[in-house]
Amino acid sequence: MIWIILLIVGLCAGIFGSLIGLGGGIIIVPVLLFLGKLDIIPHMTPQLAVGTSLIVIVFTGLSSTIANMKRKTTDYQSAILFFLGSGPGAIFGSYLNKGMNQDQFTIYFGIVMIAISFLLMIRHKLKPLHSTGGIQKTVIDEFGKTHTYGYRPGVAIVISFLVGTISSLFGIGGGALMMPVMLVLFSFPPHVAVATSMFLIFLSSLTGSLSHIALGNVEWLYTFALVPGAWYGAKIGSYLNAKMKANQVVTALRMVLILIGIRLIIEGL
């Protein structure tokens, strides 16, 4: 029965993670910890949940990136530049994770999720950091609307390092926090942000997962149960993302982050 549950969890994480550009870690980590509390999965620690989640997110990011190649919505140049910061940050975050107990982990994780949602809520009131002196890009979406976005490379790399550290600390992939950053600070159009985030998630999760493997923070049997569902779920999520309007994507992102954040804080108290 546990294998069926994990297969469904992987599928849901893949669909929703790919749909809103988070990779699925915000679903996998809380579910693994919850199943551990119920003793359905014995001896599940925050470290094992994070390490296992990052391995699964590697496959989610790869699957979604392959699907997005056909739609040409991924900004590969920006993703690679962001990875210059998030990659080292992911390694650093995996080592910070070692000293956290479960109650601390769930409370901090919940606060991070709600903070991201708050940023998205006020994103229209914040002035983007991009300027004429940085990288500037213009794209036309499927609805014929023109979007201009940009950023300064140095600022982007510093922010990416912080994002990579926090993301690897909580097992949610390097794009999970970079997605709101791209929307709020750099004015990425949502569909480009989602696709670019998923490619970044693949790169940074690969880096972070290697660190967690070295630390022994991966439960491989559960990983093998989660990966098939996450792989196909990511393809479904990428397809749905292409069919949804920008505001729908952002609204879905905000709602799931608030719900999960509140749930985690309550569990940790």
C-alpha positions in Angstrom: 0.0 0.0 0.0 2.8 2.4 0.8 4.2 2.1 -2.7 0.8 3.0 -4.2 0.6 6.0 -1.9 4.1 7.2 -2.8 3.3 6.7 -6.5 0.3 9.0 -6.2 2.2 11.5 -4.1 4.9 11.6 -6.9 2.3 12.1 -9.5 0.6 15.0 -7.7 3.9 16.6 -6.9 5.0 16.3 -10.5 1.8 17.8 -11.8 1.5 20.7 -9.4 5.3 21.3 -9.2 5.6 21.5 -13.0 2.4 23.6 -13.3 3.7 26.4 -11.1 7.4 25.9 -11.4 8.2 24.6 -7.9 9.4 21.1 -8.8 7.1 19.4 -6.3 9.3 19.5 -3.2 6.8 21.5 -1.2 4.5 18.5 -1.6 6.9 15.6 -1.2 8.7 16.8 2.0 5.6 17.5 4.1 3.9 14.3 2.9 7.0 12.2 3.8 7.2 13.8 7.3 3.5 13.3 7.8 3.7 9.6 6.8 6.6 9.3 9.2 4.6 10.8 12.1 1.9 8.2 11.4 4.6 5.5 11.4 3.6 4.5 7.9 7.2 5.3 6.9 9.4 4.5 10.0 12.4 6.5 11.0 11.6 9.4 8.5 13.7 12.4 9.6 13.8 15.9 8.0 17.2 15.1 6.5 15.9 11.9 4.8 12.8 13.7 3.6 14.9 16.5 2.1 17.5 14.3 0.5 14.8 11.9 -1.0 12.8 14.9 -2.2 15.8 16.4 -4.1 16.5 13.2 -5.9 12.9 13.0 -7.1 12.9 16.7 -8.1 15.9 16.0 -10.4 13.6 13.8 -12.5 10.7 16.2 -12.2 12.8 19.1 -13.5 14.3 17.0 -16.3 10.9 15.7 -17.4 9.4 19.2 -17.4 12.3 20.7 -19.2 12.1 18.1 -22.0 8.4 18.9 -22.4 9.0 22.7 -22.4 11.6 22.4 -25.1 8.8 21.9 -27.7 7.0 25.1 -26.5 10.2 27.2 -26.5 9.3 29.0 -23.2 12.5 28.3 -21.3 15.1 31.1 -20.9 18.2 28.9 -20.8 20.6 31.8 -20.6 19.0 33.2 -17.5 18.7 29.8 -15.9 22.4 29.0 -16.3 23.3 32.4 -14.9 21.1 31.9 -11.9 22.6 28.5 -11.4 26.0 30.1 -11.0 24.6 31.3 -7.7 22.1 28.6 -6.8 24.5 25.7 -7.4 27.0 26.6 -4.7 24.1 27.7 -2.5 22.5 24.2 -2.8 25.7 22.6 -1.6 25.9 25.0 1.3 22.2 24.4 2.2 22.6 20.7 2.3 25.2 20.9 5.1 23.2 23.4 7.1 20.3 20.9 7.1 22.2 18.5 9.3 21.6 20.2 12.6 17.8 20.7 12.3 15.2 18.6 14.3 11.8 17.9 12.9 9.8 20.6 14.9 12.3 23.3 13.9 12.3 22.1 10.3 8.5 22.2 9.9 8.1 25.6 11.5 10.8 27.2 9.4 9.6 25.5 6.3 6.0 26.8 6.9 7.3 30.4 7.4 9.2 30.2 4.2 6.2 29.0 2.2 3.9 31.8 3.6 6.7 34.4 3.0 6.8 33.4 -0.7 3.1 33.7 -1.0 3.1 37.1 0.6 5.7 38.3 -2.0 3.5 37.1 -4.8 0.5 38.9 -3.2 2.3 42.3 -3.3 4.3 41.7 -6.4 2.4 44.4 -8.4 3.3 47.0 -5.8 7.1 46.3 -5.9 9.4 48.0 -8.3 11.4 45.4 -10.4 15.2 45.5 -9.9 16.0 45.3 -13.6 17.4 48.4 -15.3 18.7 49.5 -18.7 22.2 48.6 -17.5 21.5 44.9 -17.1 20.2 42.1 -19.3 16.9 43.1 -21.0 14.6 40.7 -22.9 11.3 40.9 -24.7 8.9 38.0 -25.4 5.4 37.6 -26.8 3.3 35.0 -25.1 0.7 32.7 -26.7 -2.1 35.2 -26.1 -0.2 37.9 -28.1 0.9 40.0 -25.2 4.4 41.5 -25.1 6.4 41.2 -21.9 9.7 42.9 -21.1 11.9 41.7 -18.3 15.5 42.0 -17.1 18.0 42.0 -14.3 21.6 42.8 -13.4 23.7 39.6 -13.5 25.6 40.4 -10.3 22.4 41.0 -8.3 20.8 37.9 -9.8 23.8 35.6 -8.8 23.8 36.9 -5.2 20.1 36.4 -4.9 20.4 32.9 -6.5 23.0 31.9 -4.0 20.6 32.7 -1.1 17.7 31.0 -2.9 19.8 27.9 -3.5 20.9 27.7 0.1 17.3 28.0 1.5 15.9 25.6 -1.2 18.4 22.9 -0.5 18.0 23.4 3.2 14.3 22.5 2.9 14.5 20.1 -0.1 12.3 22.1 -2.5 14.7 22.6 -5.4 16.6 25.7 -6.5 13.7 27.1 -8.6 11.1 26.9 -5.8 12.1 30.3 -4.4 13.6 31.6 -7.6 10.2 31.4 -9.3 8.8 34.2 -7.0 12.0 36.1 -7.4 11.7 36.0 -11.2 8.1 37.2 -11.0 8.5 39.8 -8.3 12.0 41.3 -8.8 12.8 40.6 -12.5 9.3 40.9 -14.0 9.5 37.5 -15.9 6.2 36.7 -17.6 4.7 33.8 -15.6 4.9 31.1 -18.3 8.6 31.9 -19.0 9.3 32.0 -15.2 7.7 28.5 -14.8 9.7 26.9 -17.6 12.9 28.6 -16.7 12.4 27.7 -13.0 12.0 24.0 -13.9 15.3 23.9 -15.8 17.0 25.7 -12.9 15.4 23.1 -10.6 16.9 20.3 -12.6 20.4 21.8 -12.4 20.4 22.9 -8.7 18.6 19.8 -7.4 21.2 17.7 -9.2 23.9 19.6 -7.3 22.1 19.5 -3.9 21.1 15.9 -4.2 24.7 14.8 -4.7 25.6 16.5 -1.4 22.7 14.8 0.4 23.8 11.4 -1.1 27.3 12.0 0.3 25.7 12.7 3.7 23.6 9.5 3.5 20.3 11.5 3.5 18.4 9.5 0.8 15.9 6.7 1.3 16.4 4.9 -2.1 13.4 2.5 -1.9 11.0 5.4 -1.4 12.8 7.4 -4.1 12.2 4.6 -6.6 8.5 4.6 -5.7 8.1 8.4 -6.1 10.1 8.9 -9.3 7.7 7.3 -11.9 4.7 9.3 -10.8 6.8 12.5 -10.6 8.2 12.0 -14.1 4.8 11.6 -15.8 3.2 14.2 -13.5 5.7 16.8 -14.7 4.7 16.2 -18.3 1.1 16.7 -17.4 1.8 19.8 -15.4 3.9 21.3 -18.3 1.0 20.7 -20.7 -1.5 22.3 -18.3 0.7 25.3 -17.7 0.7 26.1 -21.5 -3.1 26.1 -21.4 -3.6 28.4 -18.4 -3.5 32.2 -18.2 -0.8 33.9 -16.3 -2.9 35.1 -13.3 -4.3 31.5 -12.9 -0.8 30.2 -12.5 0.2 32.8 -9.9 -3.1 32.4 -8.0 -2.6 28.6 -7.8 0.9 29.1 -6.6 -0.2 31.4 -3.8 -3.0 29.2 -2.6 -0.9 26.1 -2.3 1.9 27.9 -0.5 -0.4 29.4 2.1 -2.2 26.1 2.9 1.0 24.1 3.2 2.7 26.8 5.2 -0.1 27.0 7.8 -0.2 23.2 8.0 3.5 22.9 8.7 3.6 25.7 11.3 0.7 24.0 13.2 2.5 20.7 13.1 5.8 22.1 14.4 4.3 24.0 17.4 
